[in-house]
């Protein structure tokens, strides 16, 4: 998400199983409540990482006690977070209990292997924090815990289970993967009964571009064969958490961090989607928003702790930095990104950057205080719960630079203890690789911190591709931006893309920029696919671009996929339902993805520059098994090039075989001779 997000009972033991809980025990020193003062050093924050227990997908949250209808001082529990938990991975979990009059004198549970280590009442008794120590020999079942106050007693339940097998889950991504970004509400309506849930009246209206349109998780699951046929391997869904406003179809305004938005289905639907995708040998990336919640979250009016957020709804800072672009000698024209330069600059005092990490995003979305170790532990547990409950394969980390790097280091430590192969992808919306590379994991920077993130979205390459294809900037700028790959420790894992849900679709942008017809926009789109699927990195595609869907600024770039609704006049999920132009783009993308599978060098080979100038860029992908040459001509005129091959990885090549495209090429006297048509991309195998 970029900075221009639009306001947008019985107390007897209940056992499920009598089997002992498998799994290994993580060791750590338990902390007292004194340790929950403001985090004073990194090691204390890391401690809370170790408090991760995990919950089985097969369990469901136990029914919580309803709030009492009569007035009085009796305690009542309305919600338990997390709603379920796991045995055998560590020995403690922190529960956030919501309700009324929860100023506890005592909390005790019925299972002898579940011990309350300490509690903390907060917010005038509307919240109660409870830390449970769970022994490794605890059996699957339901812990019933009684809360005793001066005014009475109440109880809550926490289902516990042993960890399910991890085989076939938590795969992580590789260079061979191709990500397909979906906005669930805009893709396909598999279950019309959830179009307008009872607690979200007047939220469904397909004629309103900012309302819910009815797409859901079942709709995505039903169209997995389409995605498999296209050739993508990984699905990234924009956030699926429950949101709180009629215009929050996009998912970035969460009001419950443990619930699926009812417009999209339920936790069962998400689990079924992940399982079905894995059976198709496809992976799922979860969009995690750690930085903030939605403005309608109950915490905003009544936070669990006074410093749960940075500021309040009435008094807070904006996430925008106080810097203008002249500070670092740049022009002062409007920018599409915040000044992350202040975060990566070792000479910048906190005054220049703390708005980014403590301000409310776009001055609207409440900023979670991740420096508070209790908030941090809540978020650690939440991320682990979603991974374990669903078996997902990676996290996309929204607004990555806006969260302090100490938190990310600890969060990744918590995650990697349990899921060493899980991929995380950070969103750093900035065009300068000297800025974006600062946030890459696997390396410590001037602050001594390794963020731990697996990889990043390659926004610098995105901006470059847009400039070259949309604004006719020199093609050599591609070589220039790739020259900065030395700043990253894993540049070949960067996620490359030319479009997403935050920007104008390229087919429309290119048509508007050139003043030409939509045909020109589709031609530009074809070139964008050709480059994105042959350059280094893990490609990410945006739903609908494979059929050339048009789209201006948000929300126009988020139209429904044609055919995802039963009353749509055309069904672009089938070849018969596509127009000739749509089928042309679809077939081109499908072919490129097939070539990428059949020739792994296109995904995993090292990239070498062969030639670069104002209108053309020629490069090679090299491996021990194969050598491929890609010739890109952005000129409106045909071009002839002769490129010396001496002292290049293809200097011993004798000839060329065309894989895709219309350029003519041959090798004569250790020289590559090319005849390239206007605005073309051709792929050759060097024999």
Order of alpha helices (4+ residues) and beta strands (2+ residues): beta-alpha-beta-beta-beta-beta-beta-beta-beta-beta-beta-alpha-alpha-beta-beta-beta-alpha-beta-alpha-alpha-alpha-alpha-beta-alpha-beta-alpha-beta-alpha-alpha-beta-alpha-alpha-beta-alpha-alpha-beta-beta-beta-beta-beta-beta-beta-beta
